[in-house]
Amino acid sequence: MLTLAPSDIRLGVQLDSRDSAIRAVANFLVERGAVEASYANSMLARERTANTFLGNGVAIPHGQPQDAELIKETRVVMLQVPEGVEWKQGAKAYLIFGIAARSDEHIGLLSRLTSLTSDAALAERLAKTDDPAAIVRAVEAESEVFEEVVPDDGYSGSRVFVEFTNPRGFHLRPASQLAEAT
């Protein structure tokens, strides 16, 4: 299982663009001995083909599968950007998880990150915290099991509930497209 340690987190980072954020998180992976320096180019190329912004200020830049030889060891690092950096039109990233995975080890991490993307208040607290252990605890917490609850919000249209049974979850690209369509 891919884990995040306090030493894998940088707090209070200031960045001026999505590309500079991707380069910064790639450099952090290089410093941690996880990837070759050219992995940054793979991460930038991946971003051009698939947006890695998950929602609620969380982004997960990672490289292209064909560049797996640039990965020395599977690792995740995180940059906290309290002021945020524009990731896509109108959306800022505050918590940027750089992922280098040689296999599917990162899938468990992605499912754990759903707790951050589904809880705006938690994501906002973590974007401002000065305690890296608080971020580790939030990421390591097991995802909650959500009951099917129909909110009493006055909406009278029909609702569709979808259950995903794939143990690997719902991949980033179709999940992004579904979120943008709703």
Disulfide bonds with the S-S distance in Angstrom:
none
